[in-house]
Amino acid sequence: MKTLPRVFALTALACLLPMSAPSFAANTSLELQQVLVMSRHGIRAPLVNYGDVLAESTPHTWPKWQTEGGLLTPKGGEIEEHMGQYFRAWLAKSQLLPAAQCPTGGQVFAYANSLPRTIDTAKHFVTGAFPGCDVAVVNRVDVGKMDPVFNPIITADVNEKFKTDALNSINQHAGEGGIDGLNQRLKPNYLLLQKVMDYQNSKLCQQDKQCDLASQPSAVVLVQGKEPGITGPLRMATGATDAFMLQYYEGFPLKDVAWGQITTPEQWTKLETIKNLYHETLFGSPAIAANAAKPLLTFISGALNKSDAKSADQQSAQQAKLALLVGHDSNIASLLAALKTKDYTLPGQYERTPISGAVVFQRWHDKKANKDLMKIEYVYPTAKQIRNNTPLSMKNPPQRVTLQIAGCEIDKQGFCPMDQFTQALQKDLQG
């Protein structure tokens, strides 16, 4: 069961899994053989351009963006190039790829969901990592449509049994009282949001008399072929806090970020907790995660295990030294939940699945013991690095946090035996 204090604990994980640096490459018996990067796209303009619900939730005017809603911003492209430059430096230091020359055929495989922001994110990443090189980015359905591999929809038949199991799973994951109980525990967070938005003077409050977010009704929406969703205050508040975070990342003047009403890290944490819990409750519930993440988990299984590589793209990813996949926060949230990832914290970030952050699967070979190892890390830029558009390098790196999944016990350096990882992955795929 989820409780709010775990989300607020910004540094708790440091006591359990210390920040991992790529210093283990100094161990000459370890050889990096394969890396798969599952990245969230870069900074985008708000998806709905402040649609009716957000517009009616505040008397203030939402700031205008120069980029069309949902598209990668120019700064978002620059951040991705910084990430690409860092990864190239790390891969060169780890002797997986050369430091300067272009990769040869098949060494790099880049595959993005078919939305413009994910395709452009992948293109900027490979531009930063391999400037001047001809590294293709593939997408497999018409641009603007969701690729089934990256589409976290409900594929199961949404019959009464599925609904009951899913609702029970979501409500149990939400904690005591289910979604309604979660809304009540979020009341201090909602009150801060109401103050930031001047919600009391909004149309929803003044005309529709909906003046208290925490007391508004919520409902879970489960439809086959659609993303799961939660209606009510949690959804609206998630949209608002996401918009504020994007304004901060994009570099809007602080007086224009949330109309100048967010001034402390504590306020950011309190507001982003709403969005984090929305995604964690929805996609982190076992019944939803197992279904929504299965296509992506299946692809990753084939990319990391030759015997599971059924499709041509899986085979290309499996044969590449670096495979880059670019999707969405819902992909990462459901993937980590499906893998039953132990609780983690990302120092320097307010988001649980941050913009431009990536879950990085690394296959290492221990030459001395003659066995393969798996290491999984969350590699991500901090909120300040994104806002400041900070160039990234081995001397000024993004953050790295070691992740641990169920059934794959890690050692002090974060390594798990590859056979354990493969068994855990197969178990998760079976649900």
C-alpha positions as CSV (number, residue, x, y, z in Angstrom):
1,M,0.0,0.0,0.0
2,K,1.3,3.4,-0.9
3,T,1.6,6.2,1.5
4,L,2.5,9.8,1.1
5,P,5.7,9.9,3.2
6,R,7.5,7.5,0.8
7,V,7.0,10.0,-2.0
8,F,8.2,12.9,0.0
9,A,11.4,11.1,1.0
10,L,13.7,12.8,-1.5
11,T,16.9,11.2,-0.3
12,A,15.8,8.0,1.4
13,L,17.2,5.8,-1.3
14,A,20.7,7.1,-0.7
15,C,20.7,4.9,2.5
16,L,19.8,1.8,0.5
17,L,21.2,2.2,-3.0
18,P,23.9,4.8,-3.2
19,M,24.3,7.0,-6.2
20,S,26.1,4.9,-8.8
21,A,28.9,6.2,-10.8
22,P,30.4,4.4,-13.7
23,S,33.6,3.8,-11.8
24,F,33.2,0.0,-11.8
25,A,34.6,0.0,-15.3
26,A,38.0,0.2,-13.6
27,N,37.5,-3.4,-12.6
28,T,39.4,-5.0,-15.5
29,S,37.5,-8.3,-15.2
30,L,34.2,-6.6,-16.2
31,E,33.4,-5.9,-19.8
32,L,30.4,-3.9,-21.0
33,Q,28.8,-5.8,-23.9
34,Q,25.4,-4.3,-24.5
35,V,23.3,-1.3,-23.4
36,L,19.5,-0.8,-23.9
37,V,18.2,2.7,-23.1
38,M,14.5,3.2,-22.5
39,S,14.1,6.9,-22.5
40,R,11.2,9.3,-22.0
41,H,10.9,12.0,-24.6
42,G,12.3,15.5,-24.0
43,I,10.6,18.8,-23.1
44,R,7.3,19.2,-24.9
45,A,4.7,22.0,-25.0
46,P,1.6,21.1,-22.9
47,L,-0.4,18.4,-24.6
48,V,-3.7,20.2,-24.4
49,N,-2.6,23.7,-24.7
50,Y,-4.4,24.4,-21.4
51,G,-7.8,23.0,-22.5
52,D,-11.2,23.8,-21.0
53,V,-10.7,22.2,-17.6
54,L,-7.4,23.9,-16.9
55,A,-8.7,27.2,-18.3
56,E,-11.7,27.0,-16.1
57,S,-9.7,26.1,-13.0
58,T,-8.0,29.5,-12.7
59,P,-8.9,33.2,-13.4
60,H,-5.3,33.6,-14.6
61,T,-4.2,33.4,-18.3
62,W,-2.0,30.5,-19.0
63,P,1.3,31.6,-20.7
64,K,1.6,31.0,-24.4
65,W,4.2,28.6,-25.9
66,Q,6.0,29.2,-29.1
67,T,5.9,25.4,-29.8
68,E,2.7,23.7,-30.8
69,G,1.1,21.6,-28.1
70,G,2.6,18.1,-27.7
71,L,5.7,18.8,-29.8
72,L,9.3,18.7,-28.7
73,T,10.6,22.2,-28.0
74,P,13.9,23.4,-29.4
75,K,15.3,23.4,-25.9
76,G,14.0,19.9,-25.4
77,G,16.1,18.9,-28.5
78,E,19.2,20.5,-26.9
79,I,18.7,18.7,-23.7
80,E,18.5,15.4,-25.6
81,E,21.8,16.2,-27.4
82,H,23.4,16.8,-24.1
83,M,22.2,13.4,-22.9
84,G,23.5,11.8,-26.1
85,Q,26.9,13.5,-25.7
86,Y,27.1,12.1,-22.1
87,F,26.1,8.6,-23.2
88,R,28.7,8.6,-25.9
89,A,31.4,9.6,-23.5
90,W,30.4,7.0,-21.0
91,L,30.2,4.2,-23.6
92,A,33.6,5.2,-24.9
93,K,35.1,5.2,-21.4
94,S,33.5,1.8,-20.9
95,Q,35.0,0.7,-24.3
96,L,31.7,-0.4,-25.8
97,L,31.9,2.2,-28.6
98,P,34.8,4.3,-30.0
99,A,35.1,7.8,-28.7
100,A,35.2,9.6,-32.1
101,Q,34.5,7.4,-35.1
102,C,31.0,6.8,-36.4
103,P,29.5,3.5,-35.3
104,T,29.6,0.8,-38.0
105,G,26.5,-0.9,-39.4
106,G,24.3,-2.5,-36.8
107,Q,26.2,-1.2,-33.7
108,V,23.5,1.3,-32.8
109,F,19.7,0.7,-33.1
110,A,17.4,3.6,-32.4
111,Y,13.6,3.0,-32.3
112,A,11.0,5.6,-31.3
113,N,7.3,5.6,-30.9
114,S,5.7,7.3,-33.9
115,L,4.6,10.6,-32.3
116,P,6.7,13.6,-33.5
117,R,8.1,14.3,-30.0
118,T,9.5,10.8,-29.5
119,I,10.9,10.6,-33.0
120,D,12.5,14.1,-32.6
121,T,13.9,13.1,-29.2
122,A,15.6,10.1,-30.6
123,K,17.0,12.1,-33.5
124,H,18.5,14.7,-31.2
125,F,19.9,12.0,-28.9
126,V,21.8,10.3,-31.8
127,T,22.9,13.7,-33.1
128,G,24.5,14.5,-29.7
129,A,26.0,11.0,-29.4
130,F,27.2,10.6,-33.0
131,P,27.5,14.0,-34.6
132,G,28.0,13.9,-38.4
133,C,27.2,10.2,-38.5
134,D,24.4,8.4,-40.4
135,V,22.5,6.8,-37.6
136,A,18.9,6.1,-38.5
137,V,16.0,6.4,-36.2
138,V,13.2,4.0,-37.1
139,N,9.5,4.3,-36.3
140,R,7.1,1.6,-37.4
141,V,3.6,3.1,-37.8
142,D,2.3,6.3,-39.4
143,V,3.6,9.5,-37.7
144,G,1.1,10.7,-35.3
145,K,-0.2,7.2,-34.4
146,M,0.8,5.2,-31.4
147,D,3.1,2.2,-32.1
148,P,1.7,-0.9,-30.3
149,V,5.1,-1.5,-28.6
150,F,4.9,1.9,-26.9
151,N,1.1,2.1,-26.4
152,P,0.3,1.5,-22.7
153,I,-3.3,0.6,-23.4
154,I,-5.5,-2.1,-22.0
155,T,-5.3,-5.0,-24.4
156,A,-7.3,-7.5,-22.3
157,D,-11.0,-8.1,-22.6
158,V,-12.5,-5.6,-20.1
159,N,-15.1,-8.0,-18.7
160,E,-16.5,-7.9,-15.2
161,K,-13.7,-10.1,-13.8
162,F,-11.0,-7.8,-15.3
163,K,-12.8,-4.7,-14.1
164,T,-13.1,-6.1,-10.6
165,D,-9.5,-7.3,-10.4
166,A,-8.2,-4.0,-11.9
167,L,-10.2,-1.8,-9.6
168,N,-9.2,-3.8,-6.6
169,S,-5.6,-3.6,-7.7
170,I,-5.7,0.2,-8.3
171,N,-7.6,0.9,-5.0
172,Q,-5.2,-1.3,-3.0
173,H,-2.2,0.4,-4.6
174,A,-3.8,3.8,-3.8
175,G,-3.8,2.9,-0.1
176,E,-6.4,3.0,2.6
177,G,-9.8,4.2,1.2
178,G,-8.7,3.6,-2.4
179,I,-8.8,6.6,-4.8
180,D,-11.2,8.6,-2.5
181,G,-8.9,8.0,0.4
182,L,-5.9,9.1,-1.6
183,N,-7.7,12.3,-2.5
184,Q,-8.3,13.0,1.1
185,R,-4.6,12.4,2.0
186,L,-3.7,14.8,-0.8
187,K,-5.8,17.5,0.6
188,P,-2.8,19.6,1.7
189,N,-1.4,19.3,-1.8
190,Y,-4.7,20.2,-3.4
191,L,-5.0,23.3,-1.1
192,L,-1.5,24.5,-2.3
193,L,-2.5,23.9,-5.9
194,Q,-5.8,25.8,-5.3
195,K,-3.8,28.7,-3.9
196,V,-1.3,28.7,-6.8
197,M,-4.2,28.7,-9.3
198,D,-6.5,31.1,-7.3
199,Y,-9.0,28.3,-7.7
200,Q,-11.5,30.0,-5.5
201,N,-12.0,32.7,-8.2
202,S,-12.1,30.2,-11.1
203,K,-15.2,29.5,-13.2
204,L,-15.4,26.0,-11.8
205,C,-15.7,27.4,-8.3
206,Q,-17.6,30.6,-8.9
207,Q,-20.2,29.2,-11.4
208,D,-20.1,25.4,-10.9
209,K,-19.6,25.6,-7.1
210,Q,-16.8,23.0,-7.3
211,C,-14.5,24.7,-4.8
212,D,-12.8,21.9,-3.0
213,L,-10.7,19.5,-5.1
214,A,-10.2,16.9,-2.4
215,S,-14.0,16.3,-2.1
216,Q,-14.7,16.0,-5.8
217,P,-15.7,12.6,-7.1
218,S,-13.3,10.4,-9.0
219,A,-13.7,7.4,-11.2
220,V,-11.4,4.8,-12.8
221,V,-11.9,4.5,-16.6
222,L,-11.1,1.1,-18.1
223,V,-11.8,0.5,-21.8
224,Q,-10.2,-2.1,-24.0
225,G,-7.9,-0.4,-26.5
226,K,-7.6,2.8,-24.5
227,E,-5.1,4.0,-21.8
228,P,-6.5,3.5,-18.3
229,G,-7.4,6.8,-16.6
230,I,-8.7,8.4,-13.4
231,T,-11.2,11.2,-13.7
232,G,-11.7,13.9,-11.2
233,P,-9.4,16.1,-9.2
234,L,-6.3,13.8,-9.5
235,R,-6.5,14.1,-13.3
236,M,-7.0,17.9,-13.4
237,A,-4.3,18.5,-10.8
238,T,-1.9,16.2,-12.7
239,G,-2.4,18.3,-15.8
240,A,-1.8,21.6,-14.0
241,T,1.3,20.4,-12.2
242,D,2.7,18.9,-15.4
243,A,2.2,22.3,-17.1
244,F,4.0,24.1,-14.3
245,M,7.0,21.7,-14.4
246,L,7.2,22.1,-18.2
247,Q,7.3,25.9,-17.8
248,Y,10.1,25.5,-15.3
249,Y,12.1,23.2,-17.5
250,E,11.6,25.3,-20.6
251,G,13.1,28.3,-18.9
252,F,10.1,30.6,-18.5
253,P,10.9,33.5,-16.2
254,L,10.2,32.5,-12.7
255,K,7.5,35.2,-12.4
256,D,5.7,33.4,-15.3
257,V,6.1,29.9,-13.9
258,A,2.8,29.2,-12.2
259,W,2.3,32.9,-12.2
260,G,5.2,33.3,-9.8
261,Q,3.4,31.3,-7.0
262,I,5.9,28.4,-6.7
263,T,8.9,29.7,-4.9
264,T,10.4,26.8,-2.9
265,P,11.6,23.2,-3.5
266,E,9.1,22.1,-0.8
267,Q,6.2,23.6,-2.9
268,W,7.5,21.9,-6.0
269,T,7.7,18.6,-4.1
270,K,4.2,18.9,-2.8
271,L,2.7,19.7,-6.2
272,E,4.6,17.1,-8.1
273,T,3.6,14.5,-5.6
274,I,0.1,14.7,-7.1
275,K,1.3,13.8,-10.6
276,N,3.7,11.2,-9.3
277,L,0.9,9.5,-7.4
278,Y,-1.5,9.7,-10.3
279,H,1.0,7.7,-12.5
280,E,2.1,5.4,-9.7
281,T,-1.5,4.6,-8.7
282,L,-2.7,4.0,-12.2
283,F,0.2,2.3,-14.0
284,G,1.9,1.0,-10.8
285,S,-1.0,-1.2,-9.9
286,P,0.0,-4.8,-10.7
287,A,-3.1,-5.7,-12.8
288,I,-2.8,-2.7,-15.0
289,A,1.0,-2.7,-15.3
290,A,1.1,-6.4,-16.3
291,N,-1.3,-5.7,-19.2
292,A,-0.2,-2.2,-20.3
293,A,3.5,-2.9,-20.2
294,K,3.5,-6.3,-21.8
295,P,4.2,-5.2,-25.5
296,L,7.2,-3.1,-24.4
297,L,8.4,-5.7,-21.9
298,T,8.2,-8.4,-24.6
299,F,10.3,-6.2,-26.9
300,I,12.9,-5.6,-24.3
301,S,13.0,-9.3,-23.4
302,G,13.9,-10.1,-27.0
303,A,16.4,-7.2,-27.2
304,L,18.3,-8.6,-24.2
305,N,17.9,-12.3,-24.9
306,K,18.7,-13.8,-28.3
307,S,16.4,-16.7,-27.9
308,D,13.4,-14.3,-27.3
309,A,14.3,-12.1,-30.3
310,K,11.4,-12.9,-32.6
311,S,10.9,-9.7,-34.7
312,A,13.4,-8.1,-37.0
313,D,13.6,-5.1,-34.7
314,Q,14.2,-7.2,-31.7
315,Q,17.0,-9.0,-33.5
316,S,18.5,-5.6,-34.6
317,A,18.3,-4.3,-31.0
318,Q,19.8,-7.6,-29.6
319,Q,22.7,-7.5,-32.0
320,A,23.4,-3.8,-31.4
321,K,25.9,-2.6,-28.8
322,L,23.5,0.3,-28.1
323,A,19.8,0.1,-28.5
324,L,17.8,3.3,-27.9
325,L,14.0,3.2,-27.3
326,V,12.1,6.4,-26.9
327,G,8.6,6.5,-25.4
328,H,6.7,8.2,-22.6
329,D,6.4,8.5,-18.9
330,S,3.5,6.0,-18.9
331,N,5.8,3.5,-20.6
332,I,8.5,3.8,-17.9
333,A,6.0,3.8,-15.0
334,S,4.2,0.7,-16.2
335,L,7.5,-1.0,-17.2
336,L,9.1,-0.5,-13.8
337,A,5.8,-1.6,-12.1
338,A,5.6,-4.7,-14.3
339,L,9.3,-5.5,-13.3
340,K,8.2,-5.1,-9.7
341,T,11.0,-2.5,-9.1
342,K,11.8,-1.8,-5.6
343,D,11.0,1.7,-4.4
344,Y,13.4,4.4,-5.6
345,T,14.1,8.1,-5.3
346,L,15.7,10.4,-7.8
347,P,17.8,13.0,-6.0
348,G,17.6,16.4,-7.7
349,Q,14.3,15.7,-9.4
350,Y,10.7,16.2,-8.5
351,E,9.3,13.8,-11.0
352,R,9.4,10.0,-10.6
353,T,9.7,9.6,-14.4
354,P,11.5,12.8,-15.4
355,I,11.7,14.4,-18.8
356,S,14.7,13.0,-20.8
357,G,15.3,10.4,-18.1
358,A,16.0,6.8,-19.1
359,V,16.0,3.3,-17.6
360,V,19.3,1.8,-18.8
361,F,19.8,-1.9,-19.0
362,Q,23.4,-2.9,-19.1
363,R,24.8,-6.4,-19.9
364,W,28.3,-6.9,-18.5
365,H,30.5,-9.9,-18.7
366,D,32.7,-10.9,-15.8
367,K,35.7,-12.5,-17.5
368,K,37.2,-13.8,-14.3
369,A,34.0,-15.7,-13.3
370,N,33.0,-16.2,-16.9
371,K,29.4,-15.1,-16.4
372,D,27.1,-12.4,-17.6
373,L,25.7,-9.7,-15.3
374,M,22.8,-7.2,-15.5
375,K,22.8,-3.7,-14.1
376,I,19.8,-1.4,-14.3
377,E,20.1,2.3,-13.6
378,Y,17.8,5.3,-13.9
379,V,20.0,8.0,-15.7
380,Y,18.4,11.4,-15.7
381,P,19.2,15.1,-15.7
382,T,18.2,17.0,-12.6
383,A,15.5,19.7,-12.7
384,K,18.2,22.4,-12.5
385,Q,20.3,20.8,-15.2
386,I,17.2,20.9,-17.5
387,R,16.2,24.4,-16.6
388,N,19.8,25.7,-17.0
389,N,20.3,23.7,-20.2
390,T,23.5,22.4,-18.7
391,P,25.9,20.5,-21.0
392,L,26.6,17.0,-19.7
393,S,29.8,15.1,-19.6
394,M,31.8,12.7,-17.5
395,K,32.9,15.6,-15.4
396,N,29.4,17.1,-15.2
397,P,27.2,14.0,-15.5
398,P,23.4,13.5,-15.2
399,Q,22.4,11.6,-12.1
400,R,22.5,7.8,-11.9
401,V,20.5,5.7,-9.5
402,T,20.7,1.9,-9.3
403,L,17.4,0.1,-9.7
404,Q,16.5,-3.4,-8.3
405,I,13.7,-5.6,-9.6
406,A,12.1,-8.5,-7.9
407,G,13.8,-11.8,-8.4
408,C,17.2,-10.2,-9.4
409,E,19.1,-9.6,-6.2
410,I,21.9,-7.1,-6.7
411,D,25.4,-6.9,-5.1
412,K,27.1,-3.8,-3.7
413,Q,27.9,-2.6,-7.2
414,G,24.4,-3.1,-8.5
415,F,25.0,-6.2,-10.5
416,C,22.6,-9.1,-10.7
417,P,23.4,-12.5,-12.4
418,M,22.0,-12.4,-16.0
419,D,20.3,-15.8,-15.6
420,Q,18.3,-14.4,-12.6
421,F,17.4,-11.3,-14.6
422,T,16.2,-13.5,-17.5
423,Q,14.1,-15.7,-15.2
424,A,12.6,-12.6,-13.5
425,L,11.7,-11.1,-16.9
426,Q,10.0,-14.3,-18.1
427,K,8.0,-14.5,-14.8
428,D,6.9,-10.9,-15.2
429,L,5.8,-11.6,-18.8
430,Q,3.7,-14.5,-17.7
431,G,1.9,-12.0,-15.3
